[in-house]
Amino acid sequence: MTGTAKQAAGSTDFPRQINRLVGRVSPWWIYGLGLVPAAWYFYLGATDQLGANPIQTFEHLLGEWALRFMILTLLVTPLRELTRVNLYRFRRAFGLLTFYYVLFHFLTYMILDRALNIPEIVVDISKRRYIIIGMTAFVGLILLAVTSNSWSVRRLARRWGQLHRLVYPIAVLGVVHFFMAVKSWPPRPFVYAAIIGVLLGYRLVKFLAAQRRPAAA
């Protein structure tokens, strides 16, 4: 076998080896490892190691991890199509971890930040549009989390796929919420926006290409 042939065989075997390794990992490990950052930040907050404003810091860190798991969820499809590395068995876990972190983020705001003071929360929402945007994304994630099971897939059939396309506008709302919440221009929101923009742009290009094929035929 020539050197070129060996390289080609090696590049073909690499995704297969990764997929074989992935097949041995239970999705429950993803849930367990995925919740470690939340537990760690809670410990840091409880031991007064999150700075001068621990509640706000804790709230923002949870929100950032929600964006990271959203990115992992969106990455599964292009990763499989472009590299043949298949992480589909973990996509539900990534999606639910996104929901869990947004839920933690929301509960931190409601309980720790505002002490369930409903009148104050209503005034806060009326003055801050980014909270409305964040809550809109949260409601969408609730719909996706509730239907993220095999029974819903069978029951909803084709409508399940249509419903779960809500993940795309939810990702955009999440980035917008982050930009408006930080009230400054640090690099992190731009990084998240760029990654999510590329992942959504990939899907848009693929959709437009699929629309052109019937017309060309």
Secondary structure as GFF3:
##gff-version 3
##sequence-region A 1 217
A	DSSP	alpha_helix	3	22	.	.	.	ID=ss1
A	DSSP	alpha_helix	27	34	.	.	.	ID=ss2
A	DSSP	alpha_helix	36	46	.	.	.	ID=ss3
A	DSSP	alpha_helix	54	83	.	.	.	ID=ss4
A	DSSP	alpha_helix	88	107	.	.	.	ID=ss5
A	DSSP	pi_helix	108	113	.	.	.	ID=ss6
A	DSSP	alpha_helix	118	127	.	.	.	ID=ss7
A	DSSP	alpha_helix	129	146	.	.	.	ID=ss8
A	DSSP	alpha_helix	150	156	.	.	.	ID=ss9
A	DSSP	alpha_helix	158	163	.	.	.	ID=ss10
A	DSSP	three_ten_helix	164	166	.	.	.	ID=ss11
A	DSSP	alpha_helix	167	182	.	.	.	ID=ss12
A	DSSP	alpha_helix	187	216	.	.	.	ID=ss13
###
